[in-house]
Each structure stands twice: as structure tokens, then as C-alpha cells.
Amino acid sequence: MSDTASPWSRRILSIAKEGLTYGRDPFDRARYEKLLALAAEIAAVETGGDPAAIGSVFGAEEGYPTPKVDVRGVVFREDRILLVSERMDGGRWTLPGGWADLGATPAENVVREIREESGFLTRASRLLAVYDRDRQGHTRRYFSCYKLHFLCEIIGGEAKGSLETKDVGFFPEDGLPELSTDRVTESQIRRAFEHLRRPDLGTDFD
């Protein structure tokens, strides 16, 4: 089972959550609950998952549906980029990062993620990109996501894996390892190298 979902089940989910957030009429709310259950049933067919379990995931999200936020750190050592090997993805490599935690700024989140996954202490210096995950070639998931890529500079620490990462390394643009494409794509990394060569580039978006 995966959590891959089509645009259709997600659109139904979004309509249902909007209705349950703003609807006050009890009959309308009952209809939106049925839409929510229908979205879970469709997602179950798409993914091979359990409708009840998926419904629980859908129901746990409260309020108006908005994209989740994923932060990724772009760290260079001379002309090599920092990547970490993901335990959960067969050792494939990605930019250090993950879901943003509540109560912390985007920059604080990315610095924390880099420290936890690679062992390096960094400082976020520039926002390189705000990507819509669905438009970047990643596998579609139940919920939409914005990916924030920050340029960060090393100020301390040393390379060290973690519970999530098994290895840490710096790679040249022409020698990238097998990537965890669910988390980062080759085009995103090559764009990061372009930002390294051309610091005058503005923030990428969409």
C-alpha cells in the first residue's frame, strides 16, 4: 500500500473539508461527511489501502484544507552539495529536510532538520525556491505540499547520520547518487547548482 492519490479523490476531500469547516446546516454537514467517506473509498481503490484507515487520516485534518509545508536545506561545500541517505527509502539520497514543525519559523525548521539528519550546524541565508510538489514530478500524495528550499551555510558540527539517515555526503553535480525522488528531484538539485553559480537569481516558485 502507498499513500498515492489522484487529483479526483483530493478534490473531493478538499470540498468535503471546506464544507465541514464552514457549513452550519446539519443536513449539509451530513452530505459533506458522505463526501469525505467517498473520498476515502476512492483513495482506497487507488492505493490498495483500508477505507476506514484512510478515512481516519482524512478526518484528522481540521479546518480549511491547505498545503503541508516541507523544508529542505541546500548546503554546499565548495562545488559539492550536501545529501543524506534515507533509511526509509532504501538508502537513496536527498537534501536534508522534512515536515515543518509548529511553533518554529521556516528557517528554524530547516536548520533543525539539517542538524538532525546530517550533524551539521547551519544558518539559513536565502530562500531559493517554493515548489508546488504536484508540479515537480513527485508522486502524488493524499495532501498537497509546498516545498521550501533554503540555501544554508555550515557554521559548525560534523557529518553524522541519524535514526532517519544512514549516511551523509557531499556530491558534485556530475556525480549525483541515486536520489529519493519522493523527496527531491534531479532537476531541483541541478537548479540549486545554478543558484550557486549565479547568486543573483531570484527565488523560484511553482
C-alpha positions in Angstrom: 0.0 0.0 0.0 1.1 3.6 -0.7 -0.5 6.9 0.0 -0.5 7.9 -3.6 -3.8 9.6 -4.5 -5.3 11.1 -7.7 -6.4 14.7 -8.2 -10.0 13.5 -8.1 -10.0 12.0 -4.6 -8.1 15.0 -3.3 -10.6 17.4 -4.9 -13.5 15.6 -3.3 -11.6 15.6 0.0 -11.0 19.4 -0.3 -14.7 20.1 -1.0 -15.8 18.0 2.0 -13.3 19.6 4.4 -14.3 23.1 3.3 -18.0 22.2 3.8 -17.4 20.8 7.2 -15.3 23.8 8.2 -17.9 26.5 7.2 -21.2 24.6 6.9 -23.7 25.1 9.7 -26.8 23.4 8.3 -26.9 19.9 9.8 -28.2 18.4 6.6 -25.4 19.9 4.5 -22.9 18.7 7.1 -24.2 15.2 6.7 -23.7 15.5 3.0 -20.1 16.7 3.4 -19.5 13.7 5.7 -20.7 11.4 3.0 -18.3 13.2 0.5 -15.5 12.7 2.9 -16.2 9.0 3.2 -16.5 8.8 -0.7 -13.0 10.4 -1.0 -11.6 7.8 1.4 -13.3 5.0 -0.6 -11.8 6.3 -3.9 -8.4 6.7 -2.3 -8.6 3.1 -1.0 -9.2 1.8 -4.5 -6.3 3.9 -5.9 -3.8 2.8 -3.2 -5.0 -0.6 -2.1 -5.4 0.8 1.4 -8.1 0.3 4.0 -11.0 2.8 3.6 -11.5 3.1 7.4 -7.8 3.9 8.0 -7.7 6.4 5.2 -10.9 8.0 6.4 -9.3 8.4 9.8 -6.4 10.2 8.2 -8.7 12.4 6.2 -10.9 13.1 9.2 -7.9 14.1 11.4 -7.2 17.2 9.3 -9.2 20.1 10.7 -10.1 23.4 9.2 -9.8 24.8 5.7 -7.6 22.4 3.6 -4.2 24.0 2.9 -0.9 22.5 1.6 1.5 21.0 4.1 5.0 22.5 4.2 8.2 20.6 3.6 11.6 22.4 4.2 14.8 21.3 2.5 18.4 22.6 3.1 20.7 23.3 0.2 24.2 23.3 1.7 27.4 23.5 -0.4 31.0 22.7 0.4 32.9 24.4 -2.4 31.3 22.9 -5.5 29.6 19.9 -3.9 26.1 19.6 -2.4 25.2 18.0 0.9 22.9 15.0 0.6 21.8 12.4 3.2 20.9 8.8 2.6 17.3 7.9 3.7 16.8 4.7 5.7 13.1 4.6 4.8 13.9 4.8 1.1 16.4 2.0 0.6 19.4 4.3 1.2 18.5 6.7 -1.6 19.8 10.3 -1.3 18.1 13.6 -0.7 18.5 17.1 0.5 18.2 17.1 4.3 14.8 18.2 5.4 11.2 17.2 6.3 7.9 18.5 7.5 7.9 21.9 9.2 7.1 21.8 12.9 4.5 24.1 14.5 6.0 26.8 16.7 9.1 27.3 14.6 9.8 29.6 11.6 10.6 28.0 8.2 14.3 28.9 8.7 14.4 27.4 12.2 12.8 24.3 10.9 15.3 23.8 8.1 18.3 24.4 10.4 16.9 21.8 12.8 16.3 19.3 10.1 19.9 19.7 8.7 21.3 19.3 12.2 19.2 16.2 13.0 19.8 14.4 9.7 23.4 15.4 8.8 25.1 16.5 12.0 26.0 20.0 10.6 25.1 23.3 12.3 24.0 25.8 9.7 22.5 29.2 9.2 19.8 29.8 6.6 20.8 32.7 4.3 18.4 32.7 1.4 15.1 31.2 0.1 15.9 29.6 -3.2 12.6 28.1 -4.2 9.0 27.5 -3.2 7.8 24.5 -5.2 4.3 23.0 -5.5 5.1 19.4 -5.0 2.4 18.2 -7.5 4.1 20.1 -10.3 7.6 18.9 -9.8 7.3 15.3 -10.9 6.9 13.8 -7.4 4.5 11.0 -6.7 1.1 12.5 -5.7 0.0 12.0 -2.1 -3.2 12.4 -0.2 -2.5 16.0 0.7 -0.8 18.8 -1.4 2.5 20.2 -0.3 4.7 23.2 -0.8 8.5 22.5 -0.7 10.7 25.3 0.6 14.4 25.1 -0.4 16.7 27.3 1.7 20.4 28.0 1.0 22.2 27.4 4.2 25.9 27.8 5.2 27.8 25.5 7.6 28.8 27.1 10.9 29.8 24.0 12.8 29.2 20.4 13.5 30.4 17.3 11.7 28.9 14.7 9.4 26.7 12.2 11.3 23.8 10.0 10.4 20.6 9.7 12.5 17.6 7.5 13.0 16.3 8.7 9.7 19.5 8.9 7.7 22.2 6.2 7.3 24.9 8.3 5.6 26.0 11.8 4.8 28.0 13.0 1.9 28.9 15.9 -0.5 28.5 15.3 -4.2 29.4 17.1 -7.4 26.8 18.0 -10.0 28.1 15.4 -12.4 28.3 12.6 -9.8 24.9 12.5 -8.0 23.9 9.3 -6.3 20.6 7.6 -6.7 18.0 10.1 -5.4 15.0 9.6 -3.2 12.7 11.2 -5.8 9.8 11.2 -3.5 11.7 13.9 -1.6 13.9 15.7 -4.2 14.3 15.5 -8.0 17.5 15.8 -10.1 16.2 19.0 -11.7 15.8 20.6 -8.3 19.3 19.8 -7.4 20.7 21.0 -10.7 18.7 24.2 -10.2 20.4 24.5 -6.8 23.8 24.3 -8.5 22.6 27.0 -10.9 21.9 29.2 -7.9 25.4 28.5 -6.6 26.9 29.7 -9.9 24.5 32.7 -10.2 23.8 34.2 -6.8 21.8 37.0 -8.5 19.0 34.6 -9.4 15.7 35.3 -7.7 13.5 32.8 -5.8 12.0 30.1 -7.9 8.3 29.4 -7.4 5.6 26.9 -8.6 
